[in-house]
Amino acid sequence: FEYKMPFPVDIDSRDQYSILPLLTKKLSADTFHYSVPGKTNLTFLVAETKADKELLAGKLNVYFGGRYIGNTSLSEKKPAEPFSLNLGADRDVKVHRKKLKDKIKETYFGTIQRDTVVRSFSYKITAENIKDRPVTLKIIDRVPVSKTDKIEVKDIQLTPVPTESNYQDKEGVHLWVLQLSPGETREIFLDFTVAYPTGSNPLGF
């Protein structure tokens, strides 16, 4: 590749690589907040933008509001191809996930009598906007999916109904998109029952 430098530069005379700035861009973007409360209680501010021309793959330094956020690796982008940038954690939008119920009982289950453990689970996700302006908040959480006929997940109740189920083609993963006014608090409830043979303790609850 050959590039024409947009301004004069001084290059040290040495037997080493020199890194030269080719361009600096200011991008307009739509922002939203993003949370995966099953992994972390932190909520992140994300910017969605598009490349106005082809961008080569490489290291990207990110600044927001005149403040250095950090660096990331950018894959090659075609003109008008969208991409997202993480602008860091925002502690003014709070999301907390709490287990409300984990009830266990022994019973007989299925067409063949056998000892089976039935566990009922209930979780509450609380989202709060303490900013003085409205925000768009995307929350991702999951309900377990059985990969064997020895384990059954049933009685699934999600309140409110997710904006999108099986998000990004991932079974059991759900997305809620909430519009939170200043000072507003919203709640999401996940309820489901898991039945599995005694002596087997599935992970991930």
C-alpha positions in Angstrom: 0.0 0.0 0.0 1.1 3.6 -0.6 -0.3 6.5 1.4 0.1 10.2 1.0 0.8 11.8 4.3 -1.7 14.6 5.0 0.9 16.8 6.6 4.8 17.0 6.9 6.3 14.6 9.4 9.7 14.1 10.9 11.1 10.6 11.0 14.0 9.6 13.1 17.0 8.1 11.2 17.2 4.7 12.9 16.9 1.0 12.0 13.5 0.6 13.6 9.8 0.9 12.7 8.2 4.3 13.0 4.5 4.7 13.6 3.0 7.7 11.8 -0.6 9.1 12.1 -2.5 8.8 8.9 -5.8 10.4 10.0 -7.8 11.5 13.0 -11.6 11.2 12.8 -14.5 12.5 14.8 -17.4 10.1 14.5 -21.1 10.7 15.1 -22.7 7.8 16.9 -25.8 6.5 18.6 -25.2 5.5 22.2 -26.9 3.0 24.5 -26.1 1.2 27.8 -25.3 -2.5 27.8 -25.5 -4.9 30.7 -25.0 -8.7 31.3 -26.0 -8.9 35.0 -25.3 -12.7 35.1 -21.6 -11.8 34.5 -21.1 -8.4 36.1 -23.0 -5.7 37.9 -21.2 -3.0 35.7 -23.1 -1.3 33.0 -21.2 -0.1 29.9 -21.8 2.8 27.6 -21.6 1.7 23.9 -21.4 3.8 20.8 -22.8 2.5 17.5 -21.3 4.1 14.4 -20.4 3.5 10.8 -17.3 3.8 8.7 -17.6 6.7 6.2 -14.8 5.1 4.1 -12.8 1.9 4.2 -10.9 1.4 7.5 -7.9 -0.9 7.7 -7.5 -3.3 10.5 -5.3 -2.2 13.4 -5.1 -0.6 16.8 -7.7 2.0 17.6 -7.4 4.6 20.4 -10.8 5.7 21.7 -11.5 9.2 23.1 -14.9 10.3 24.5 -15.7 13.8 25.6 -12.0 14.7 25.3 -11.0 11.8 27.7 -8.9 8.9 26.7 -10.9 5.7 27.2 -8.5 3.0 26.0 -7.5 1.1 22.9 -9.0 -1.8 21.0 -8.3 -3.8 17.9 -10.4 -2.8 14.9 -11.1 -5.3 12.1 -11.2 -4.1 8.5 -14.4 -2.1 7.8 -16.0 -1.4 4.5 -17.7 1.9 3.8 -21.0 2.2 5.7 -20.3 -1.0 7.7 -21.5 -0.5 11.3 -19.4 -1.3 14.3 -19.6 -0.7 18.1 -17.1 0.9 20.5 -17.0 0.3 24.3 -16.9 3.7 26.0 -16.3 2.3 29.5 -18.4 1.6 32.6 -21.1 4.1 33.6 -22.0 3.9 37.3 -25.0 6.2 36.9 -27.0 3.4 35.3 -27.2 0.5 37.7 -28.2 -3.1 37.1 -28.4 -5.7 39.8 -29.4 -9.4 39.5 -30.7 -11.2 42.6 -31.7 -14.8 43.2 -35.2 -14.9 44.8 -35.9 -18.6 45.0 -34.0 -21.9 44.7 -36.5 -24.5 46.0 -35.6 -28.2 45.9 -37.8 -31.2 46.4 -37.6 -35.0 45.8 -40.3 -36.5 43.6 -40.9 -39.1 40.9 -40.8 -37.8 37.4 -41.4 -39.0 33.8 -42.9 -42.1 32.4 -40.3 -44.3 34.1 -40.3 -44.0 37.8 -37.0 -42.8 39.1 -35.7 -40.4 41.7 -35.7 -36.9 40.3 -34.8 -33.6 41.8 -37.0 -30.7 40.8 -35.7 -27.2 41.5 -37.6 -24.0 41.0 -35.6 -20.9 40.3 -36.6 -17.2 40.4 -34.4 -14.2 39.6 -35.0 -10.5 39.7 -33.1 -8.0 37.7 -33.4 -4.3 38.8 -32.3 -1.5 36.5 -32.1 2.1 37.7 -31.2 5.3 35.9 -29.9 7.9 38.2 -28.9 10.3 35.4 -30.8 13.5 34.7 -31.5 12.4 31.2 -33.2 9.4 29.6 -31.2 6.4 28.5 -31.6 3.3 26.3 -30.5 0.2 28.2 -30.0 -3.3 26.7 -30.0 -6.1 29.2 -29.0 -9.7 28.2 -29.7 -12.7 30.4 -30.3 -16.4 29.9 -32.5 -19.3 30.9 -30.7 -22.7 30.9 -31.2 -25.0 27.9 -31.1 -28.8 28.3 -28.8 -30.6 25.9 -30.0 -34.1 27.1 -33.3 -35.9 27.7 -32.3 -36.6 31.3 -32.7 -32.9 32.1 -35.8 -30.9 31.5 -36.3 -27.1 31.8 -39.9 -26.1 31.9 -42.4 -23.6 33.3 -40.4 -20.7 31.9 -41.9 -17.3 32.7 -40.1 -14.0 31.7 -41.7 -10.8 32.8 -41.8 -8.5 30.9 -41.6 -10.4 27.6 -38.1 -10.1 26.1 -37.6 -7.7 23.2 -35.8 -10.6 21.4 -35.5 -14.2 22.4 -32.7 -16.5 21.3 -30.7 -13.3 20.8 -28.0 -13.6 18.1 -29.2 -17.1 17.4 -28.1 -18.3 20.9 -30.8 -20.5 22.3 -32.0 -19.5 25.8 -30.4 -16.0 25.6 -32.8 -13.1 25.8 -32.5 -9.4 25.2 -34.6 -6.6 26.9 -34.4 -3.1 25.5 -35.6 -0.6 28.1 -36.2 3.1 27.8 -35.4 4.6 31.3 -36.5 8.1 32.2 -34.4 10.1 34.7 -34.7 8.5 38.1 -36.7 5.5 36.8 -36.4 2.0 38.1 -37.6 -1.1 36.2 -37.6 -4.8 37.1 -37.3 -8.0 35.1 -38.3 -11.4 36.5 -37.1 -14.8 35.3 -38.8 -18.0 36.6 -38.2 -21.6 35.5 -38.0 -25.2 36.8 -35.3 -27.7 36.2 -35.8 -31.4 36.7 -32.8 -33.8 36.7 -31.8 -37.2 38.1 -30.8 -37.5 41.7 -27.0 -37.5 42.0 -26.6 -35.3 39.0 -26.1 -31.6 39.8 -26.2 -29.4 36.6 -24.0 -26.4 36.7 -24.8 -22.8 35.8 -27.7 -21.9 38.1 
